[in-house]
Amino acid sequence: MSGIYNDPIGHWVVVVVAIAILLFVVLTATAYTVWFERVALGHIQRRPGPNRVGPWGLMQLAADGVKLAFKESFVPAKTERTLFVVAPCIAVAAAFLAWAVIPIGLWYNVQYWIADINVGVLLVFALSSLNVYAIVIGGWASNNKYSLLGGLRSAAQLISYEMALGLALVPTFMIVGSLRLRDIVEYTVTWGPYHGPIPLILLTPIGFVIYLIAAVAETNRAPFDLPEAEQELIGGFLTEYSGLKFVMYYLAEYVNMITVSALAALLFFGGWYLWFVPPVLAFLLKIVLFLFLYIWLRGTFPRLRYDMLMRLGWKVLLPLAIVNVIVTGTILVASQG
Amino acid sequence: MAIVIFFIAAAMAVAGGIGVISFRQPIRSVLSLVVVMIALSVLFLLLSAQFIFVAQVIVYAGAVMVLFLFVIALLGPAKEIAKSRLRFQASLSALFVLALFGLLWAMLQGVTYRQPDKTVDMSIFGTVQSIGLGLFTKFLYPFELTSLLLLVAAIGAIYLSRKEGDDR
């Protein structure tokens, strides 16, 4: 394997194949996340959910995909045509690029990643901050006041919660001393007779809670789905989108959901380590649990009002995250000194 | 490979820069500026400055430009109408550009290029750890003073945006 990596052309072949496999896996996972959400939401609301196409409705997404792909690619009059088309592309590109730095534990001591860079998690943040453009540009280019307001709301929301999200992870970085996701998962402790990796939630429980809330807001999911609050804004920035361009936004949203779930599993729950469960299954199980949490939240909580959302972000989560950083730092220094 | 990426990124940066001044729609100018920022971040990455690369994307492309976009998006899709009374600026600017290039050319006359410093340990250069260490040891005072400056600016902005007689 290392021989292939050292050969310049072999290296490129390996990387391209790896990207292709990853793209396929993430796309498939996205499709079944949508299915999972619809079935789970259905059961929460005491109805069966999709169950007609294929066994247990498993082919529903294929049917929906074909339907949406064959729809007329409609662009309303007086829109900014170029930007209207570019915006959903940015969303999809940013969503998929984040998977370049996410390591996947396949088996014991066998991991898979495309780029193992020093800045790791920060790259995911950088890409999620670019995601704002997709929404603002889409909303603006639609030439529709509801789209514009939805886009702007979303920009304000994402900027506000990005800070809490970033600061929530600082204690983790301080403890581990690295931003590399692999180092964070492999972080080992020696507590009495136990020596091995631990889920970092034990060390930064507050950081995890802040991350969880802020991540829901970052992915525009209920109860923080204000950019597309339908009672106030029709469909928000999505109002004028249909067909494949709508699918791209939809896809980006679900890929982002899987990304933040995977990050939560890696950062706080020890990634692919889980007792005797094989690594790849453990990692998958943790992601699915987080996805279920998302769906559960959507089925349970009413949407927040806009001022409540802003108050929560700026006056609760951000100060809490800063205090968490200071407390963690103090404890770290005290325990070393 | 690096040289190919360099030229692509450099071309993107120049094209974005031209876009900033030549588009008639403010929002397109802002987006061109975003292209410049991202192209510059790629150049930082080529220089092994991983942290600067990510900081450039997060801070400039992700935060500063989004605020620009936020304000300009509210203007609506109106195009700026070209004003004809400033026509004389075109010839004047050509003159200034010529002068600038002359100066640049004169400046680059005595330049000698040198090889990159081979003694630098590339395994830690530009990493988060080395930058953090630098900021909190060697550059502690400038770093803290800068943060004070930013705090003053933030407080000033909050004070100025307050309405008269608003006690909240």
Interface residues (C-beta under 8 A of the other chain):
Chain A: K78 E80 L83 I117 N118 V119 L122 L123 F125 A126 S129 L130 V132 Y133 V136 I137 G139 W140 A141 N143 L148 G151 L152 A155 A156 I159 E162 G177 S178 L179
Chain B: I27 R28 L31 V34 Q50 F51 F53 V54 V57 I58 A61 G62 A63 V66 L67 L69 F70 A73 L74 P77 G126 T127 V128 Q129
